[in-house]
């Protein structure tokens, strides 16, 4: 296949529009599958993962070298939302994306795959550093816009926070929002979910590995932890990933506690828009909050869900799982006493 040149139609298609979206990365070959998505598609979908590719989706799989050369002239310019999981990041992304100047891109699977390959390159025959070497091209593709004044805002999967230090260090100086909740709220949220406790158990071994890679290894093994301790360890893993990424980013990071957002969404959205250099007046924010997003379940908007329902679910979890919440809090206090980075994360989360 010939290498693309400046006049190649493929190069022009990539430059003209974000409609050819980098959907999937084949770890065996390094090839990228691009699928055609309209602006309406990108605003509608909850996740840019395998669920977004329907049977009739137009797609093209491109060898990595060809894509890298075709994207060479593009510029980087997207912002990010990083989070610890189950903290309202999809809701925040939808609300911010309701502003015409923000193009919200929710959880591109290609970033999650690069994070996995960065953590375990040998599993796919990659070399250390190969995944991060691909970040500039992927960031360029995610930075394309439908209008000149749009700001693409990438909400990453929580696992992709492992790439946050490298992404926040990109030369263009990206702005980012780091979304979290305090430990007790996180424990209640996970233990209140129908599927999230099982997810926490499934993720526990990899989260302990990630903590050990970043910090001094903790003495616990995942199979020795109770469910409350497992969830607390997950909070520590995800929060220390964010605090590490924030170390060199300084004022380019806006930390946002989701509970504080719910207490005053108007003020919180105003801070987020200002941080992203997007002008949004009182009437703009009121109109966004009066829209459907605050009263629907963001991951599945066909279902009603609001702050009152969230509060009821959390209170029920606190009643039902108070012992495990207490075990989780105690585990985190012990870990914070042993590991300075976990202690710093806990202190940051305290109102």
Sine and cosine of phi, psi and omega as CSV:
sin_phi,cos_phi,sin_psi,cos_psi,sin_omega,cos_omega
0.00,0.00,0.79,-0.61,-0.03,-1.00
-0.92,0.39,0.51,-0.86,0.05,-1.00
-0.95,0.32,0.61,-0.80,-0.02,-1.00
-0.95,0.31,0.62,-0.79,0.10,-0.99
-0.94,-0.35,0.05,-1.00,-0.05,-1.00
-0.85,0.53,-0.49,0.87,-0.04,-1.00
-1.00,-0.07,0.03,1.00,0.00,-1.00
-0.90,0.44,0.73,-0.69,-0.01,-1.00
-0.85,0.53,-0.55,0.83,0.01,-1.00
-0.90,0.44,-0.69,0.73,0.04,-1.00
-0.86,0.51,-0.69,0.73,-0.01,-1.00
-0.91,0.41,-0.63,0.78,0.03,-1.00
-0.89,0.46,-0.67,0.74,0.03,-1.00
-0.89,0.45,-0.65,0.76,-0.07,-1.00
-0.96,0.27,-0.52,0.85,-0.15,-0.99
-0.97,0.26,-0.48,0.87,-0.19,-0.98
-0.32,-0.95,0.45,-0.89,0.12,-0.99
-0.98,0.18,0.09,1.00,-0.14,-0.99
-0.88,0.48,-0.50,0.87,0.13,-0.99
-1.00,0.06,1.00,-0.10,-0.17,-0.99
-1.00,-0.07,0.72,-0.70,0.04,-1.00
-0.95,0.31,0.99,-0.16,-0.20,-0.98
-1.00,-0.02,-0.70,0.72,-0.12,-0.99
-0.59,-0.80,0.50,-0.87,0.05,-1.00
-0.86,-0.50,0.80,-0.61,0.05,-1.00
-1.00,0.07,0.94,-0.35,-0.06,-1.00
-0.91,0.40,-0.39,0.92,0.00,-1.00
-0.96,0.29,-0.66,0.75,-0.06,-1.00
-0.95,-0.32,-0.32,0.95,-0.09,-1.00
0.99,0.15,-0.01,1.00,-0.02,-1.00
-0.94,0.35,0.48,-0.88,0.02,-1.00
-0.92,-0.39,0.73,-0.68,0.12,-0.99
-0.99,-0.13,0.84,-0.54,0.05,-1.00
-0.99,-0.16,0.69,-0.72,0.10,-1.00
-0.85,-0.52,0.47,-0.88,-0.03,-1.00
-1.00,0.04,0.86,-0.51,0.03,-1.00
-0.75,-0.66,0.71,-0.71,0.05,-1.00
-0.99,0.17,0.17,-0.98,0.08,-1.00
-0.87,0.50,-0.64,0.77,0.03,-1.00
-0.89,0.46,-0.64,0.77,0.05,-1.00
-0.87,0.49,-0.73,0.69,-0.06,-1.00
-0.90,0.43,-0.57,0.82,0.01,-1.00
-0.97,0.25,-0.46,0.89,-0.10,-0.99
-0.99,0.14,-0.69,0.72,-0.22,-0.97
-0.95,0.32,0.53,-0.85,0.02,-1.00
-0.99,0.17,-0.58,0.82,-0.06,-1.00
-0.62,-0.78,0.67,-0.75,0.04,-1.00
-1.00,-0.09,0.87,0.50,-0.03,-1.00
-0.88,-0.48,-0.41,-0.91,-0.05,-1.00
-0.89,0.45,-0.37,0.93,-0.04,-1.00
-0.95,0.31,-0.29,0.96,-0.08,-1.00
-1.00,0.08,-0.22,0.98,-0.05,-1.00
-1.00,-0.08,0.99,-0.16,0.02,-1.00
-0.98,0.20,0.15,-0.99,-0.04,-1.00
-0.90,0.44,-0.41,0.91,-0.04,-1.00
-0.98,-0.21,0.16,0.99,-0.05,-1.00
-0.92,0.39,0.69,-0.72,0.08,-1.00
-0.99,0.17,0.76,-0.65,-0.07,-1.00
-0.61,-0.79,0.31,-0.95,0.06,-1.00
-0.52,-0.85,0.80,-0.60,0.05,-1.00
-0.99,-0.14,0.80,-0.60,-0.16,-0.99
-0.84,-0.54,0.76,-0.65,0.10,-0.99
-0.84,0.54,0.56,-0.83,-0.10,-0.99
-0.84,0.54,-0.72,0.69,-0.05,-1.00
-0.86,0.51,-0.62,0.78,0.01,-1.00
-0.92,0.38,-0.69,0.72,0.00,-1.00
-0.90,0.43,-0.67,0.74,-0.01,-1.00
-0.86,0.50,-0.69,0.73,0.01,-1.00
-0.94,0.35,-0.62,0.78,-0.01,-1.00
-0.91,0.41,-0.54,0.84,-0.04,-1.00
-1.00,0.00,0.00,1.00,-0.15,-0.99
-0.84,0.54,-0.58,0.81,-0.08,-1.00
-1.00,0.09,-0.13,0.99,0.02,-1.00
-0.95,0.30,0.33,-0.94,0.01,-1.00
-0.91,-0.41,0.43,-0.90,0.05,-1.00
-1.00,0.02,0.61,-0.80,-0.01,-1.00
-0.09,-1.00,0.43,0.90,0.00,-1.00
-1.00,-0.09,0.40,-0.91,0.16,-0.99
-0.99,-0.17,0.07,-1.00,-0.08,-1.00
-0.68,-0.73,0.49,-0.87,0.28,-0.96
-0.87,-0.49,0.92,-0.40,0.13,-0.99
-0.96,-0.29,0.47,-0.88,-0.12,-0.99
-0.38,-0.93,0.14,-0.99,-0.06,-1.00
-0.98,-0.18,0.06,1.00,0.03,-1.00
1.00,-0.05,0.70,-0.72,0.04,-1.00
0.86,0.52,0.66,0.75,-0.03,-1.00
-0.76,-0.65,0.44,0.90,0.08,-1.00
0.99,0.14,0.32,0.95,-0.06,-1.00
-0.92,0.38,-0.56,0.83,0.03,-1.00
-0.93,0.37,-0.65,0.76,0.07,-1.00
-0.87,0.49,-0.75,0.67,0.00,-1.00
-0.86,0.50,-0.68,0.74,0.00,-1.00
-0.88,0.47,-0.66,0.75,0.01,-1.00
-0.92,0.40,-0.67,0.74,-0.01,-1.00
-0.90,0.43,-0.71,0.70,0.03,-1.00
-0.91,0.42,-0.61,0.79,0.00,-1.00
-0.95,0.31,-0.19,0.98,0.08,-1.00
-0.95,0.30,-0.28,0.96,0.09,-1.00
-0.98,0.19,0.73,-0.69,-0.08,-1.00
-0.88,0.47,-0.35,0.94,-0.03,-1.00
-1.00,0.09,-0.13,0.99,-0.03,-1.00
-0.92,-0.40,0.80,-0.60,0.10,-1.00
-0.96,-0.26,0.98,-0.21,-0.05,-1.00
-0.99,0.13,0.78,-0.62,0.03,-1.00
-0.89,-0.46,0.94,-0.35,-0.17,-0.99
-0.99,-0.14,0.92,-0.39,0.16,-0.99
0.81,0.59,0.88,0.48,0.10,-1.00
-0.85,0.53,0.81,-0.59,-0.04,-1.00
-0.88,0.47,-0.47,0.88,-0.04,-1.00
-0.90,0.43,-0.56,0.83,0.05,-1.00
-0.93,0.36,-0.66,0.76,0.03,-1.00
-0.88,0.47,-0.66,0.75,0.01,-1.00
-0.90,0.43,-0.66,0.75,0.03,-1.00
-0.89,0.45,-0.61,0.80,0.05,-1.00
-0.89,0.45,-0.66,0.75,0.02,-1.00
-0.91,0.41,-0.66,0.75,0.00,-1.00
-0.95,0.33,-0.48,0.88,0.07,-1.00
-0.94,0.35,-0.59,0.81,-0.01,-1.00
-0.97,0.24,-0.60,0.80,-0.07,-1.00
-0.72,-0.70,0.91,0.41,-0.07,-1.00
-0.89,0.46,-0.57,0.82,-0.08,-1.00
-0.91,0.42,-0.43,0.90,-0.02,-1.00
-0.89,0.45,-0.45,0.89,0.00,-1.00
-0.92,-0.40,0.20,0.98,-0.02,-1.00
0.97,0.25,0.32,0.95,0.05,-1.00
-1.00,0.01,0.26,-0.97,0.08,-1.00
-0.98,-0.21,0.45,-0.89,0.09,-1.00
-0.81,0.58,0.74,-0.68,-0.01,-1.00
1.00,-0.10,-0.29,0.96,-0.02,-1.00
-0.88,0.47,-0.66,0.75,-0.04,-1.00
-0.91,0.41,-0.73,0.69,-0.02,-1.00
-0.92,0.39,-0.45,0.89,0.05,-1.00
-0.91,0.41,-0.36,0.93,0.01,-1.00
-1.00,0.03,-0.18,0.98,-0.06,-1.00
-0.86,0.51,-0.69,0.72,-0.03,-1.00
-0.83,0.57,-0.67,0.74,0.01,-1.00
-0.92,0.39,-0.68,0.73,-0.01,-1.00
-0.91,0.41,-0.66,0.75,0.03,-1.00
-0.89,0.46,-0.63,0.78,0.06,-1.00
-0.87,0.49,-0.69,0.72,0.00,-1.00
-0.91,0.40,-0.61,0.80,0.01,-1.00
-0.97,0.25,-0.23,0.97,-0.05,-1.00
-1.00,-0.02,-0.07,1.00,0.00,-1.00
-0.94,0.34,0.40,-0.92,-0.11,-0.99
-0.63,-0.77,0.38,-0.92,0.03,-1.00
-1.00,0.09,-0.39,0.92,0.03,-1.00
-0.72,-0.69,0.51,-0.86,-0.10,-1.00
-0.85,0.53,-0.51,0.86,-0.07,-1.00
-0.99,-0.11,0.12,0.99,0.03,-1.00
-0.96,0.29,0.48,-0.88,0.11,-0.99
-0.87,-0.50,0.95,-0.32,0.10,-0.99
-0.91,0.41,0.74,-0.68,-0.02,-1.00
-0.82,-0.57,0.94,-0.34,-0.10,-1.00
-1.00,-0.05,0.89,-0.45,0.16,-0.99
-1.00,-0.04,0.92,-0.39,-0.06,-1.00
-0.99,0.11,0.39,-0.92,0.23,-0.97
-0.90,0.43,0.53,-0.85,-0.06,-1.00
-0.84,0.54,-0.61,0.79,0.01,-1.00
-0.86,0.50,-0.54,0.84,-0.03,-1.00
-0.95,0.32,-0.07,1.00,0.11,-0.99
-0.87,0.50,-0.34,0.94,0.08,-1.00
-0.89,0.46,-0.41,0.91,0.05,-1.00
-1.00,-0.03,-0.08,1.00,-0.08,-1.00
-0.85,0.53,-0.67,0.75,0.04,-1.00
-0.84,0.54,-0.69,0.72,0.01,-1.00
-0.93,0.37,-0.63,0.78,-0.01,-1.00
-0.94,0.35,-0.66,0.75,0.00,-1.00
-0.94,0.33,-0.29,0.96,0.02,-1.00
-1.00,-0.01,0.05,1.00,0.02,-1.00
-0.85,0.52,0.58,-0.81,-0.14,-0.99
-0.86,0.51,-0.43,0.90,-0.03,-1.00
-0.97,0.24,-0.13,0.99,0.08,-1.00
0.94,0.35,0.89,0.45,-0.06,-1.00
-0.90,0.43,0.54,-0.84,0.17,-0.99
-1.00,0.03,0.54,-0.84,-0.02,-1.00
-0.54,-0.84,0.47,-0.88,0.15,-0.99
-0.93,-0.36,0.79,-0.61,0.04,-1.00
-0.95,-0.30,0.91,-0.42,-0.13,-0.99
-0.96,-0.28,0.72,-0.70,-0.07,-1.00
-0.44,-0.90,0.11,-0.99,0.23,-0.97
-0.69,-0.72,0.27,-0.96,0.03,-1.00
-0.94,0.34,0.33,-0.94,-0.13,-0.99
-0.84,0.54,-0.72,0.69,-0.05,-1.00
-0.87,0.50,-0.65,0.76,0.02,-1.00
-0.91,0.41,-0.63,0.77,0.03,-1.00
-0.90,0.44,-0.71,0.71,0.02,-1.00
-0.86,0.51,-0.72,0.69,0.00,-1.00
-0.90,0.43,-0.64,0.77,0.00,-1.00
-0.89,0.46,-0.74,0.67,-0.03,-1.00
-0.92,0.39,-0.69,0.73,-0.04,-1.00
-0.95,0.31,-0.30,0.95,0.05,-1.00
-0.99,0.16,-0.35,0.94,-0.11,-0.99
-0.97,0.23,0.43,-0.90,0.02,-1.00
-0.96,0.28,-0.64,0.77,-0.08,-1.00
-0.93,-0.36,-0.28,0.96,-0.13,-0.99
-0.92,0.38,-0.52,0.85,0.09,-1.00
-0.88,0.48,-0.66,0.75,0.03,-1.00
-0.91,0.42,-0.61,0.79,0.05,-1.00
-0.89,0.46,-0.67,0.74,0.01,-1.00
-0.88,0.48,-0.66,0.75,0.03,-1.00
-0.91,0.41,-0.64,0.77,0.00,-1.00
-0.91,0.41,-0.60,0.80,-0.05,-1.00
-0.99,0.11,-0.20,0.98,-0.14,-0.99
-0.83,0.56,-0.75,0.66,-0.02,-1.00
-0.86,0.50,-0.69,0.73,-0.02,-1.00
-0.94,0.35,-0.55,0.83,0.02,-1.00
-0.93,0.38,-0.65,0.76,0.07,-1.00
-0.89,0.45,-0.62,0.79,0.05,-1.00
-0.90,0.45,-0.68,0.74,0.02,-1.00
-0.90,0.44,-0.67,0.75,0.05,-1.00
-0.88,0.47,-0.69,0.72,-0.02,-1.00
-0.90,0.43,-0.55,0.84,0.01,-1.00
-0.94,0.35,-0.59,0.81,-0.06,-1.00
-1.00,0.07,-0.59,0.80,-0.18,-0.98
-0.77,-0.63,0.02,-1.00,0.14,-0.99
-0.90,0.44,0.74,-0.68,-0.05,-1.00
-0.84,0.54,0.65,-0.76,0.09,-1.00
-0.99,0.10,0.40,-0.92,-0.11,-0.99
-0.96,0.27,-0.42,0.91,-0.10,-1.00
-0.95,0.31,0.53,-0.85,0.22,-0.98
-0.96,-0.26,0.46,-0.89,-0.11,-0.99
-0.87,0.49,-0.58,0.82,-0.03,-1.00
-0.98,0.22,-0.10,0.99,0.03,-1.00
-0.99,-0.13,-0.04,1.00,-0.06,-1.00
-1.00,-0.10,0.59,-0.81,0.17,-0.99
-0.95,0.30,0.13,-0.99,-0.02,-1.00
-0.91,0.42,-0.61,0.79,0.04,-1.00
-0.91,0.42,-0.66,0.75,0.04,-1.00
-0.92,0.40,-0.59,0.81,0.04,-1.00
-0.89,0.46,-0.69,0.72,0.00,-1.00
-0.91,0.41,-0.65,0.76,0.03,-1.00
-0.89,0.45,-0.64,0.77,0.05,-1.00
-0.89,0.45,-0.61,0.79,0.06,-1.00
-0.89,0.46,-0.66,0.76,0.06,-1.00
-0.87,0.49,-0.71,0.70,-0.01,-1.00
-0.88,0.47,-0.67,0.75,0.00,-1.00
-0.88,0.48,-0.78,0.63,-0.08,-1.00
-0.94,0.33,-0.61,0.79,0.00,-1.00
-0.94,0.35,-0.64,0.77,0.01,-1.00
-0.94,0.34,-0.44,0.90,0.13,-0.99
-0.89,0.46,-0.66,0.76,-0.01,-1.00
-0.96,0.30,-0.68,0.73,-0.02,-1.00
-0.90,0.44,-0.56,0.83,0.07,-1.00
-0.90,0.43,-0.67,0.74,-0.01,-1.00
-0.92,0.38,-0.50,0.87,-0.05,-1.00
-0.98,0.20,-0.25,0.97,-0.13,-0.99
-0.83,0.56,-0.67,0.75,-0.05,-1.00
-0.97,-0.23,-0.06,1.00,-0.07,-1.00
-1.00,0.03,-0.39,0.92,0.07,-1.00
0.84,0.55,-0.77,-0.64,-0.09,-1.00
-0.95,0.32,-0.10,0.99,0.05,-1.00
-0.97,0.24,-0.10,0.99,0.06,-1.00
-0.96,-0.30,0.77,-0.64,0.17,-0.99
-0.95,-0.31,0.92,-0.39,0.08,-1.00
-0.99,0.16,0.75,-0.67,-0.04,-1.00
-0.73,-0.68,0.88,-0.48,0.10,-0.99
-0.99,0.12,0.84,-0.54,-0.08,-1.00
-0.90,0.44,-0.51,0.86,0.07,-1.00
-0.90,0.44,-0.64,0.77,0.05,-1.00
-0.93,0.37,-0.57,0.82,0.09,-1.00
-0.86,0.50,-0.75,0.66,-0.03,-1.00
-0.90,0.43,-0.54,0.84,0.00,-1.00
-0.93,0.37,-0.54,0.84,0.00,-1.00
-0.50,-0.87,0.97,0.26,-0.08,-1.00
-0.89,0.45,-0.51,0.86,0.00,-1.00
-0.89,0.46,-0.77,0.64,-0.01,-1.00
-0.91,0.41,-0.64,0.77,-0.03,-1.00
-0.91,0.42,-0.70,0.72,0.04,-1.00
-0.89,0.45,-0.63,0.78,0.04,-1.00
-0.86,0.51,-0.67,0.74,0.03,-1.00
-0.90,0.43,-0.64,0.77,-0.02,-1.00
-0.91,0.42,-0.73,0.68,0.00,-1.00
-0.88,0.47,-0.68,0.74,0.00,-1.00
-0.89,0.45,-0.64,0.76,-0.01,-1.00
-0.90,0.43,-0.55,0.83,-0.01,-1.00
-1.00,0.03,0.10,0.99,0.00,-1.00
0.87,0.48,0.65,0.76,0.06,-1.00
-0.91,-0.42,0.82,-0.57,0.00,-1.00
-0.98,0.22,0.84,-0.53,0.01,-1.00
-0.60,-0.80,0.92,-0.39,-0.01,-1.00
-0.99,0.12,0.04,-1.00,-0.01,-1.00
-0.84,0.55,-0.70,0.72,-0.02,-1.00
-0.92,0.40,-0.61,0.79,0.04,-1.00
-0.88,0.48,-0.73,0.68,-0.04,-1.00
-0.93,0.37,-0.64,0.76,0.04,-1.00
-0.88,0.48,-0.64,0.77,0.01,-1.00
-0.91,0.41,-0.64,0.77,0.02,-1.00
-0.90,0.44,-0.70,0.71,-0.03,-1.00
-0.94,0.33,-0.41,0.91,0.04,-1.00
-0.99,0.15,-0.14,0.99,0.02,-1.00
-0.96,0.28,-0.13,-0.99,-0.12,-0.99
-0.97,0.25,-0.29,0.96,-0.21,-0.98
-0.91,0.41,-0.58,0.81,-0.05,-1.00
-0.95,0.31,-0.22,0.98,-0.04,-1.00
-0.89,-0.46,0.20,0.98,0.01,-1.00
-0.82,-0.57,0.37,-0.93,0.08,-1.00
-0.98,0.22,0.90,-0.43,-0.21,-0.98
-0.89,0.46,-0.56,0.83,0.00,-1.00
-0.96,0.27,-0.40,0.92,0.02,-1.00
-0.58,-0.81,0.99,0.15,-0.17,-0.99
-0.88,0.48,-0.18,0.98,0.05,-1.00
-0.95,0.31,-0.21,0.98,-0.02,-1.00
-0.97,-0.25,0.76,-0.65,0.06,-1.00
-0.94,0.35,0.60,-0.80,0.00,-1.00
-0.18,-0.98,0.78,-0.63,-0.04,-1.00
-0.66,-0.75,-0.09,-1.00,-0.06,-1.00
-0.88,0.47,-0.59,0.81,0.01,-1.00
-0.91,0.42,-0.65,0.76,0.03,-1.00
-0.92,0.40,-0.63,0.78,0.07,-1.00
-0.85,0.52,-0.72,0.69,-0.03,-1.00
-0.89,0.46,-0.66,0.75,0.01,-1.00
-0.89,0.45,-0.68,0.74,0.00,-1.00
-0.90,0.43,-0.65,0.76,0.00,-1.00
-0.92,0.39,-0.68,0.73,0.01,-1.00
-0.90,0.44,-0.61,0.79,0.04,-1.00
-0.90,0.44,-0.65,0.76,0.03,-1.00
-0.91,0.41,-0.64,0.77,0.01,-1.00
-0.89,0.45,-0.58,0.81,0.03,-1.00
-0.95,0.31,-0.66,0.75,-0.12,-0.99
-0.99,0.17,-0.56,0.83,-0.16,-0.99
-0.86,-0.52,0.54,0.84,-0.08,-1.00
-0.87,0.49,-0.60,0.80,0.00,-1.00
-0.90,0.43,-0.69,0.72,-0.02,-1.00
-0.95,0.32,-0.56,0.83,0.08,-1.00
-0.89,0.46,-0.68,0.74,0.02,-1.00
-0.90,0.44,-0.65,0.76,0.04,-1.00
-0.89,0.46,-0.66,0.75,0.01,-1.00
-0.90,0.44,-0.70,0.71,0.02,-1.00
-0.89,0.47,-0.67,0.75,0.01,-1.00
-0.90,0.43,-0.65,0.76,0.03,-1.00
-0.87,0.49,-0.68,0.74,-0.05,-1.00
-0.93,0.37,-0.61,0.79,0.05,-1.00
-0.89,0.45,-0.65,0.76,0.03,-1.00
-0.92,0.39,-0.68,0.73,0.01,-1.00
-0.90,0.43,-0.61,0.79,0.00,-1.00
-0.91,0.42,-0.55,0.83,0.03,-1.00
-0.93,0.36,-0.46,0.89,-0.03,-1.00
-1.00,-0.01,-0.54,0.84,-0.19,-0.98
-0.84,-0.54,0.92,-0.39,-0.05,-1.00
-0.84,0.54,-0.59,0.81,-0.03,-1.00
-0.92,0.39,-0.59,0.81,0.06,-1.00
-0.94,0.33,-0.63,0.78,0.06,-1.00
-0.87,0.50,-0.66,0.75,0.01,-1.00
-0.91,0.42,-0.61,0.79,0.03,-1.00
-0.92,0.40,-0.66,0.75,0.03,-1.00
-0.89,0.45,-0.71,0.70,-0.02,-1.00
-0.90,0.44,-0.59,0.80,0.03,-1.00
-0.90,0.43,-0.54,0.84,-0.07,-1.00
-0.99,0.16,-0.21,0.98,-0.04,-1.00
-0.97,0.24,0.81,-0.59,-0.03,-1.00
-0.86,0.52,0.00,0.00,0.00,0.00
